[in-house]
Amino acid sequence: MFKNPFSFSGRIRRTEYGLSLLIYFAFAGTLRFMVAGMTTDQEIVSMIFLILYIPLLWLMLAQGSKRCHDRGNTGWFQIIPFYGFWMLFADGENGINKYGANPKGVGNIDEIDEIGNYLDK
């Protein structure tokens, strides 16, 4: 889990996506709470918030894209309203799809023997 959390390629399981959501909400909530407590100049607070929020947003876009890939869809599907809930609860495709091997290992094909039979891992 979390081998390349900022990469947009590959597939991830529901567990990793769910943990990513929890991490996002924990850090975003903490960040908002910290920024709300600051009483300095508004422009400085806005810049600090933006600088700290960009990597967090990148993480969620990358993890959401990989979860879409596990469902067999392009990463752009994550901008559909409420599709994030579907990604959290729906199972991924079995076997290898165009985005990579199944992270659960179910249905992945290792090789083909001489007569054309697939040999599972």
C-alpha positions as CSV (number, residue, x, y, z in Angstrom):
1,M,0.0,0.0,0.0
2,F,1.0,3.6,-0.7
3,K,3.9,2.6,-2.9
4,N,3.5,5.6,-5.3
5,P,0.8,7.8,-3.7
6,F,1.5,10.8,-5.9
7,S,1.6,8.8,-9.2
8,F,-1.4,8.8,-11.6
9,S,-0.6,5.4,-13.1
10,G,-1.7,2.0,-11.9
11,R,-4.5,0.6,-9.8
12,I,-5.3,0.6,-6.0
13,R,-7.7,-1.3,-3.8
14,R,-10.7,0.1,-1.9
15,T,-8.8,0.0,1.4
16,E,-6.0,2.2,0.1
17,Y,-8.5,4.7,-1.4
18,G,-10.5,4.8,1.9
19,L,-7.3,5.4,3.9
20,S,-6.4,8.1,1.5
21,L,-9.7,9.8,2.1
22,L,-9.3,9.6,5.9
23,I,-5.8,11.1,5.6
24,Y,-7.1,13.8,3.4
25,F,-10.0,14.8,5.7
26,A,-7.7,14.6,8.8
27,F,-5.0,16.9,7.3
28,A,-7.5,19.2,5.5
29,G,-9.5,19.7,8.7
30,T,-6.4,20.3,10.8
31,L,-5.1,22.7,8.2
32,R,-8.3,24.6,8.1
33,F,-8.4,24.7,11.9
34,M,-4.9,26.1,12.0
35,V,-5.5,28.7,9.4
36,A,-8.7,29.8,11.1
37,G,-6.8,30.4,14.3
38,M,-4.2,32.7,12.7
39,T,-4.7,36.4,13.2
40,T,-2.0,37.7,10.9
41,D,-2.4,39.3,7.5
42,Q,-5.0,37.6,5.3
43,E,-2.7,37.3,2.3
44,I,0.0,35.5,4.2
45,V,-2.5,33.0,5.7
46,S,-4.0,32.4,2.2
47,M,-0.5,31.6,0.8
48,I,0.4,29.3,3.6
49,F,-2.9,27.4,3.2
50,L,-2.4,27.2,-0.6
51,I,1.2,25.9,-0.3
52,L,0.2,23.2,2.2
53,Y,-3.0,22.3,0.5
54,I,-1.6,21.6,-3.0
55,P,0.2,18.4,-2.2
56,L,-2.8,17.2,-0.3
57,L,-5.0,17.8,-3.3
58,W,-2.5,16.2,-5.7
59,L,-2.5,13.1,-3.4
60,M,-6.3,12.8,-3.6
61,L,-6.4,13.3,-7.4
62,A,-3.8,10.7,-7.9
63,Q,-5.4,8.1,-5.6
64,G,-8.8,8.8,-7.1
65,S,-7.4,8.3,-10.6
66,K,-5.9,5.0,-9.6
67,R,-9.1,3.9,-8.0
68,C,-11.0,4.8,-11.2
69,H,-8.4,2.7,-13.1
70,D,-9.2,-0.3,-10.8
71,R,-12.8,0.1,-11.8
72,G,-11.8,0.1,-15.5
73,N,-12.5,3.8,-16.1
74,T,-10.3,6.8,-16.9
75,G,-9.3,9.0,-14.0
76,W,-11.6,11.7,-15.3
77,F,-14.6,9.8,-13.9
78,Q,-13.7,11.0,-10.4
79,I,-15.1,14.5,-11.2
80,I,-18.6,13.0,-11.5
81,P,-20.6,14.0,-8.4
82,F,-20.8,11.2,-5.9
83,Y,-18.7,8.8,-7.9
84,G,-16.2,8.9,-5.0
85,F,-18.7,7.0,-2.9
86,W,-19.1,4.4,-5.7
87,M,-15.3,4.0,-5.9
88,L,-15.2,3.5,-2.1
89,F,-17.8,0.6,-2.1
90,A,-17.6,-1.0,-5.5
91,D,-15.2,-3.8,-6.3
92,G,-12.5,-3.4,-8.9
93,E,-12.3,-5.4,-12.2
94,N,-10.8,-8.9,-11.9
95,G,-7.7,-9.6,-13.8
96,I,-5.5,-7.3,-15.9
97,N,-7.1,-4.3,-17.6
98,K,-5.5,-1.6,-19.7
99,Y,-4.3,0.2,-16.5
100,G,-2.4,-2.7,-15.0
101,A,-2.8,-5.9,-13.0
102,N,-5.4,-6.4,-10.3
103,P,-3.9,-5.2,-7.0
104,K,-5.7,-8.1,-5.2
105,G,-4.1,-10.6,-7.6
106,V,-7.5,-12.1,-8.5
107,G,-7.5,-13.1,-12.2
108,N,-4.1,-11.9,-13.1
109,I,-2.4,-13.9,-15.7
110,D,1.3,-14.8,-15.5
111,E,2.0,-16.7,-18.7
112,I,0.5,-18.7,-21.5
113,D,1.5,-22.3,-21.9
114,E,2.3,-24.1,-25.2
115,I,-1.3,-24.9,-26.1
116,G,-2.7,-21.4,-25.2
117,N,-4.0,-22.0,-21.7
118,Y,-3.5,-19.1,-19.3
119,L,-1.5,-19.9,-16.1
120,D,-2.7,-18.0,-13.1
121,K,-0.2,-16.6,-10.6
